Amino acid sequence: MKAARFLLCAFACLLVGCESTSKLGSTGTNPVRSYNATASVGDFLTISIDSSALTITYKNYTNGETGTVPYTVNADGTYTITDPNGNLLSAYEVPGTALVVEAANAGPNKDTKALITAIETAPASISMFAGRNFNYVQFRTSTGGLEIGTVTVDASGNITHGGYWPFGILSPGSSFNSGSFPASSVTEDASGDFFTINESGGAADYVFGTQSGFFAVDTGSGTILSEPKAATKNFASATAGTYKALFYKKTNAQMGQNNVESGTASEDNGTVTVGSNGAVTVADSQGNTIATGTLAAIADTPYIYDGTSNTLSDPLYGMFTFRTSTANSQQDVFVTFQGNAVIFASFQTGLPLAQNGVYSYFYGVGLK
């Protein structure tokens, strides 16, 4: 649970812009606390904790799993959960701010291990985001693992989006995508705490967020983290420093039939070091460098944005990248900052491209 605890702190600071982790324990003492949550396999949940009765009540809107289960508090502050369904196993909470839960029966078939990340329930409606532009990073556990892009919500609540999919370089012509959702596809939940975007195929994406404009989207293919765009494309030297990081990694991946992705998945922790000139080094728990380069604005990266209709429609101010190549491989790294947190992702494949369709990726969150 040490890794889960760190991820929680990083995620909470990402949402509220903490200046230090010491602020995280200073929330109220309400004995009943409510959260909206997203799992890495695409499950949306609501969770409430009653610290007087020592019970956790959850509802998985994606697969129908529900329960009210007892928990005990361990000496290190983690929770051990006794779930008769064998679903929720353990958790760590910063009361009233964020929650991380280890689940065993996530996913549509109720049989997949996943980490559930939750934020305090707060009012969320399409009007909160209307008339604003956002960058996004999508984390998933298949089909290349990651995507970056732009989202615009107009004054009427109509949504347009455009993305860059690094995996697309293995299939020429498919690196960029775009789409839209009319305001009529949005359904506000009666609770006022989240809303759904109803896709044409019948799927529903769950959206919840904060008053500052940061929001999360739970989709069938993973989690989207979105933040308001920066005012300029320039790297801010104030973000320099060393970030403690936790990341998901998959190596030797390859796409098969029905979009089933093979490969070896794991989690690790490490550091992201950012220099005042934008130089970045990502290292794993053993101190091995797994990515290094100097950040360039997406706005100055022609293969992602060149101002024409052949690339992204937006320069993604506040998002950065670098590409490193050897004789046999190519790696693209994407980085964005929010408060004292960094969100990062990497996609790497062999050269020449599409020679065997094997690739690797990692992504995660770091806290300064």
C-alpha positions, 0 to 999 in steps of 0.5 A, spaced: 500 500 500 505 504 500 505 505 492 497 506 493 499 512 498 504 515 494 499 515 488 493 518 492 498 524 495 500 525 487 493 525 485 490 529 490 495 535 489 494 534 482 487 536 483 487 541 489 494 544 487 497 543 494 504 546 495 506 540 500 503 534 502 503 536 509 496 540 507 493 533 505 491 531 512 488 538 514 481 536 511 474 536 516 472 531 520 465 529 517 464 522 519 461 520 512 464 522 506 463 521 499 467 520 492 466 519 485 471 514 482 474 511 476 478 505 475 484 504 470 479 498 466 474 503 465 469 502 471 465 508 474 464 508 481 461 512 487 464 510 494 462 513 501 465 512 507 462 512 514 468 512 519 463 512 525 460 505 523 467 503 519 463 501 513 464 502 506 458 503 501 460 502 493 456 502 487 460 500 480 455 503 475 459 500 469 458 492 472 453 493 477 457 491 483 455 494 489 456 493 497 456 495 504 462 492 507 466 493 514 473 495 514 479 496 519 484 501 520 491 499 520 497 502 524 499 505 518 493 508 516 491 504 511 484 500 511 483 492 510 476 491 507 472 485 509 468 484 502 464 478 502 464 478 494 472 479 494 472 485 490 474 491 495 481 489 498 484 495 501 484 502 501 488 509 503 484 515 504 485 523 505 479 524 508 474 529 504 480 529 499 481 523 495 481 515 496 485 509 493 482 502 493 485 496 491 479 492 487 480 485 485 473 484 481 473 490 476 471 490 469 465 488 465 466 481 467 468 482 474 474 479 474 480 484 473 484 487 478 485 494 478 486 501 482 480 505 483 482 513 484 477 517 487 476 524 488 471 528 493 464 528 491 463 535 488 458 539 484 459 537 476 455 540 471 457 541 463 456 548 465 462 548 469 466 547 463 462 551 458 466 556 454 473 553 456 478 549 452 482 543 455 488 539 454 488 532 456 492 525 457 488 518 457 491 512 460 489 505 458 491 498 459 491 496 451 491 499 444 497 503 445 496 505 452 496 513 451 493 519 447 494 526 448 489 532 445 484 537 446 477 538 448 473 544 447 466 545 450 462 551 447 457 556 451 451 551 449 455 545 452 457 542 445 463 538 445 469 537 440 475 533 441 482 532 437 487 527 439 494 524 437 495 517 438 502 515 438 500 508 437 498 510 430 505 511 427 505 503 427 499 504 422 500 510 417 494 515 417 491 513 424 495 517 429 490 523 429 483 523 430 477 528 432 470 528 434 464 531 437 458 530 442 452 535 441 450 538 448 444 533 447 448 527 448 450 530 455 445 527 461 446 531 468 445 526 474 440 527 479 445 528 484 448 534 481 455 531 482 457 528 475 454 527 468 454 522 462 456 523 455 452 518 451 456 516 445 452 513 439 454 506 440 450 506 447 456 507 451 456 512 457 462 516 459 462 519 466 465 526 467 466 529 474 471 534 476 473 540 481 471 548 480 478 549 478 477 546 471 480 540 472 476 534 471 476 526 470 472 522 465 471 515 466 471 511 459 470 504 457 477 504 455 480 508 461 481 514 464 482 521 461 485 527 466 484 534 463 486 540 465 485 548 462 490 550 457 496 554 459 496 562 457 502 561 453 506 555 450 513 556 454 516 552 459 515 555 466 522 554 469 518 554 476 516 547 475 523 545 475 525 540 481 525 533 482 518 529 483 517 522 486 513 518 481 509 512 480 507 509 474 504 503 470 508 500 465 507 495 459 513 492 455 513 488 449 506 489 447 503 487 441 496 488 438 492 482 436 485 480 434 479 484 437 484 489 440 487 484 445 493 487 447 499 482 449 505 484 453 508 484 460 504 489 465 507 492 471 507 498 476 514 501 479 516 508 482 521 512 481 523 520 479 522 525 474 527 530 474 526 537 471 531 542 470 530 549 469 532 549 462 526 543 461 531 537 461 528 531 463 530 525 466 525 519 468 528 514 472 525 507 475 526 504 482 533 501 481 535 508 478 535 506 471 534 512 466 528 510 462 527 516 458 531 523 458 531 529 453 529 536 453 522 538 453 519 542 447 512 545 446 507 541 442 506 548 439 513 547 436 513 540 434 511 539 427 509 532 427 504 533 432 502 540 430 503 544 424 497 549 423 495 545 418 489 540 417 494 534 417 495 534 425 492 536 431 487 542 431 490 546 437 497 547 439 496 544 446 499 550 450 502 547 457 503 540 454 510 538 452 514 533 448 521 530 446 523 524 441 529 520 442 531 515 437 537 510 436 539 506 430 533 501 433 528 504 436 524 511 437 521 513 444 516 519 444 515 522 451 509 527 453 509 531 459 504 536 463 504 540 469 499 541 474 500 545 481 506 541 484 504 535 480 507 532 473 503 527 468 508 524 464 507 518 458 512 514 454 511 510 447 516 506 444 517 502 438 522 499 434 525 502 427 524 501 422 516 502 424 511 497 424 517 492 422 514 487 427 509 491 431 512 490 438 512 496 442 512 499 450 509 504 454 509 507 461 505 513 464 504 516 471 504 522 476 509 525 480 509 529 486 514 535 487 
